[in-house]
């Protein structure tokens, strides 16, 4: 799972996803933690055809049944294997409410030394990450206020030579049964397929990135 990432600058987002000219200046947190305000890219809601739009919302998806926007349980990460069944995510997944979460880098804890050492993950090609996510729009019935929100998808990485080194291992479980998690990068050539393709096409993109795509190492203070 991921609980901390850095979004790119607005100019970088405009250059990578070609969304800037259609959107006013937006504000989001410089470093994202759960329930912070972050940028995400989705298929434009008011376009009968296809275009992208940049949206700012809460990192932590607010499901339709929520009573308040600040939930008491975490929804910033969603297991991709559970999207069709999990109450919080099954409706956005069924409706194709997929988004791309821009990230300059993200951090994960490495416990190989016996203590938490934060590692930072960038792309080896120096482009920003476009991480797979789902979005939802929720309206507060008491105030009428509209809240945009999103969640970051994860996938099992027990067999991945890099991502399986992250997170604290469970000593009661075998190495191949830890359920270590990884975020899911969407490659540039697949942006439109992820945002506007069929559910089957999107499902095929839910995979761990090859190790050579990562530029990773301990965070330097």
Beta strands, then each sheet from edge to edge (+ up, - down):
strand 1: 4-6
strand 2: 32-33
strand 3: 37-43
strand 4: 52-59
strand 5: 77-79
strand 6: 98-103
strand 7: 105-110
strand 8: 117-123
strand 9: 129-139
strand 10: 146-156
strand 11: 181-183
strand 12: 214-218
sheet 1: 2+ 1- 7+ 8- 12+
sheet 2: 5+ 10+ 4+ 3- 6+ 9-
sheet 3: 5+ 10+ 11-
end
